[in-house]
């Protein structure tokens, strides 16, 4: 294909190189798997520049989702828990996922199924308007973990 979009049909490599040289442009192979291979006469530097610009534009429109983490313990008081819930809502407002972790130390592990699940359900109830639960509370070693994401 020529620089102006016209098709030249099947041409030998030597003739194609000569046509590109006469126009002061490059001969670029578009499809190597075709039989015969498809080539195009174009300004390769300009083509690379435009591709790079397209990639940058696509990158600008792309949003990244971070995972924030909130940690607390089974003996965390009511006020502190409410404060952490406010932070979770703030993170969800920024379109971030939140990992809520309750860590059990020493003999506290005995209360993981009672106090732990109860606290996690309380948080889930407080967040039901602002978030969806991506992963319900689950024990991972000595911690109870729950993931929530923005609605």
N, C-alpha and C positions, 0 to 999 in steps of 0.2 A: 504494500500500500504506500502510496506517495505521501509527501508532506501535506498536500492539499486535500487528502482523503480519497483520491482516485486510486483504483485498483489497476495494477499492471499485469496481473495474471502470473503465470509461472515464468520466472526469469532466472537465469543462471546467477550464481553467487557473484561472479565477477562483474556481470552487468549491473546487478543490484548495488554493489559497492561503488561502482562508477557513477551510477545515478545519484547516490547519496553524496558522493564527493563533489559532483557538479553543483548540487544545491547547497553545499557547505553544511550538511547535516550528518547525522549518524544513522547507520543501519542497525536497527535493534530487533532481535529475535523475540517475537511475541509468544508464539506457541511452538515449542520444540518437538512436542509429541505428534503434531500433525504430519501428514505425508502428502506433499512436501512441507517442510517447516515454514511457518508464516513469519514474515519479517515486515518491519515498518520503517519508513524513513522519517526521522524526527530529531529534534534537539534533545539529546538524552539528559543533559544537565538541567534543562528546563523541566523535563518530565520528572526527574528525581526531586527537584525543588517543590513541584506541585504535590507529589506524593507525601513529602515530608510535612507540608502545610496541612494536608488532609488528615494526617495522623495526629498532628498537634491539635487540630480542631476537634477531632473525635475524643482526644484525651481531655480537653477542656470540659466537654459535655458529660464526661464520665464522673459518677459520684462514687466515692469510696465509703464503705461502711466499716466503722471501727467497732471493736468489741470492748466496752468499758467493763470494769469489774468493781463490784461493791462487796466488801467483806464485813461480816459481823459474827458475833458469838451468841450462844444460847442465852447468856445472861444480859444481853444488851437491853437497856431500859426502853420504855415506851417512847420517850421524847427523842432519844437517839435514833430509834427505829424510824420514827416519822421523818426525821431529818434526812436519813438515808433514802427514804422513799421519795422525798422531794428531789434529791439528787438523781435518782433513777428516772423520774419524770423529766427532769432537765435533759438528761442524756438521750432519752427517747425522743424528745422534741428536736434534737439535733440529728435525728435519723440514725442513731447508733444502736447496736445491740447491747444488752447488758447481761453480764454473768453475775448472778447473785450467789455468793458463797457463804455458807455458815460453817465455821471451823470448830471442831470439838477437840478439846485438849484433856488429856488425862482421863479421869473417870466420867467426864461429861458425855462420852460416847454412848453411855447407857441411855441417855435421853434423846438420842438421834431420831427415833421413830415417834416420840411423843412431842416434846417441846420443839424439836427441829422442824418436823412436818407442819406442826401447828403454826409456827412463825412464818414458814414459807407460804402456807395457805393464806395467812393474814396479809402478807405482802401481795400475793396474787390478787386477792380481793380488792386491795387498795389501788392496784394498777389495772383493773379490768376495763376501765374506760380509755386508758391511754396505751395499752400494750396487749400483745398476744403472747401467750406462753409458747415458746419454741420447743422447750424441753422441760417437762415437769420435774419436780425435785427428785434427785437421785443421789445415792451415796457413791462417792468416789474416794475410797480410802477413809480418811478421818474427816472428810468434809461432805456437806450436803450441797449440791449444786443445782441451780435452776437457770435457764436461759430465757430471756424475754426480748421481744423485738417490737419496733414501732408499728402501729396500726396503719 
